[in-house]
Amino acid sequence: MEAKNGWYVDSRCTNCDVARQLAPGLVTEVGGRSEVVRQPRDAAELRALHAAAYACHTRSIRHPELRLDPALDPYPLVLDGGGDVLLCGHNSTHTAGANAYLLRRPADGTTMLIDTPRWSAALAERYAAYGPVTDVLLTHRDHAAHGRRYADHLGARLWIHEGDLGAAPDADRVLRGTDSVEVGPAGSGVIAYPLPGHTEGSVLYVADERYCFSGDSFYWSRTTDDLEVAASVTWYSIEVLAASLERTAGELRFEWLLPGHGDRARRPADEMARRMRALTERTRQLRPQPVDFGALRW
């Protein structure tokens, strides 16, 4: 039920988990949806609530008397100490509320966009202020919305895998097969790893052997405190995903996990490698099941 006093989450909530990632302690899961469980007590908590509200794809975090303060819109939000990765915020209903990221390339001052936030020319200019955007990298078909508009507006190349080409048939660059390949300008340090399973054309991107943009192939679960696959929301084949992980996990080296859905996490590279091996083994034991969003272990 929607509250009458103070900040609350309205009935449009889809339980995507984004708000809970950004305002833990203020927003939690109650009965299969997000709820504001207490009001912000200080300026820091108010900023956290605004970060959640400006990311929420349904704009469901509301107040009966107050409007969101544009001065407290933090996006793009720096995620690492070096400022190389930023969370775009402003998630889109057309990507089921997925997170998108801005990746800075310090060597030449350019940036890349990984998946897309909601479309806005003003947002595009905000992202471009961090450096010319050379490439828009799509992880899979579910996150392809707005890719063409961002690429055209920013003068960037749009990338997708051939398995999901139907979602972006006018892509400028098409990844093919299952071999890893460098993407973007020569020497970019960004490697695409085709990982069919969640969808036929799912791809993850690893930058500098540090950042892994996993799309919806796997994510960090706060419930299990570990890497997990979205077994209950696998559109193509969980068995193909298991084979993809078997083929790819040993090649991956990263510290930051940055998924489209599910939480982010940073761990030492050796620990992430160990967890990837364990995830591969667990996924091998899974069998196909009906799609069930409610079974996700955020």
C-alpha positions, 0 to 999 in steps of 0.5 A, spaced: 500 500 500 502 506 498 504 511 504 501 517 505 507 521 509 514 521 507 518 517 501 514 511 498 515 506 493 508 506 488 505 500 485 509 501 479 515 497 482 517 491 478 522 489 483 528 490 479 532 491 485 536 497 483 533 502 488 535 497 493 542 497 491 543 504 491 539 506 498 540 499 502 537 500 509 532 505 506 529 501 501 528 493 502 524 488 499 517 487 502 513 482 499 516 481 492 517 489 491 521 494 494 519 499 499 521 505 503 522 502 510 524 508 513 525 515 512 532 519 510 535 521 517 541 526 514 543 529 508 547 523 506 541 518 506 537 523 502 542 523 497 542 515 497 535 516 496 535 520 490 540 516 487 535 510 487 530 515 485 533 517 479 535 510 477 528 507 478 526 505 471 518 506 473 520 513 477 516 509 483 520 513 489 515 518 490 513 523 496 506 526 497 509 533 497 516 534 495 519 533 488 526 530 486 531 535 487 535 535 480 541 538 484 541 531 487 541 527 481 548 524 481 549 521 474 553 519 471 556 516 478 563 514 479 564 507 481 571 506 482 577 510 485 580 511 478 573 514 475 574 509 469 567 506 470 561 510 471 554 508 473 549 511 468 543 511 472 536 513 469 534 506 467 529 505 462 523 501 462 525 499 455 530 495 458 527 492 464 530 497 468 537 494 466 543 498 469 548 501 463 555 504 464 560 509 462 567 506 461 573 511 460 579 510 456 584 514 459 590 513 454 586 517 449 580 520 453 575 517 449 569 513 452 564 507 451 557 506 453 555 499 455 548 498 454 543 504 454 539 508 459 533 511 458 534 516 451 535 523 452 539 528 448 541 531 455 543 525 458 547 523 452 551 530 452 552 529 460 555 522 458 559 525 452 562 530 457 567 525 460 570 524 453 568 523 446 564 516 446 567 512 440 562 505 441 556 503 444 557 496 446 550 492 447 550 485 451 544 482 448 537 483 445 534 485 452 538 491 453 538 494 445 533 499 446 536 506 445 542 503 442 541 506 435 539 513 438 545 514 443 550 511 437 547 516 432 547 522 437 554 521 439 557 519 433 559 512 435 559 505 433 553 500 435 555 493 437 551 487 438 552 479 437 549 476 430 545 471 435 541 477 437 542 481 431 534 482 430 534 487 436 539 491 432 539 490 425 542 496 423 548 495 428 555 498 425 559 492 428 557 485 428 560 480 433 560 473 430 561 466 433 564 464 440 571 467 439 573 473 444 575 479 440 578 486 441 572 491 440 573 499 439 579 503 437 585 499 436 589 497 443 582 499 447 584 494 452 576 492 451 575 484 449 568 481 447 567 474 450 560 471 446 557 468 452 550 465 449 545 462 454 541 468 457 540 469 450 543 467 443 547 473 442 549 474 449 556 477 450 560 480 456 565 485 455 572 485 460 576 492 460 583 492 462 583 485 466 579 489 471 572 490 469 567 485 467 560 488 464 556 481 464 550 483 461 545 478 464 549 472 463 551 472 471 551 477 477 552 478 484 547 476 489 546 479 496 542 473 498 548 468 496 554 473 497 556 470 490 556 470 483 550 467 480 546 466 473 539 468 473 537 460 472 529 462 472 530 468 467 534 464 461 531 466 454 535 461 450 538 455 454 541 454 461 545 448 458 548 453 452 550 458 458 553 452 462 557 450 456 559 458 454 561 458 462 565 452 461 569 455 455 570 462 457 571 462 465 578 460 464 580 466 460 576 471 464 580 475 469 577 481 472 576 484 479 569 488 478 563 485 476 558 490 473 552 486 471 545 489 467 541 486 473 543 484 480 548 487 484 555 489 483 561 487 487 569 488 487 573 482 489 581 480 488 582 477 481 584 471 484 578 470 488 573 472 482 577 466 478 575 461 483 568 463 484 567 463 476 570 456 476 565 454 482 559 458 478 561 454 472 560 447 476 554 449 479 551 451 472 553 445 469 548 442 474 542 446 472 536 444 467 531 448 463 525 451 467 520 455 466 521 463 466 519 465 473 522 472 475 520 471 482 525 466 483 531 470 482 535 471 488 537 478 488 
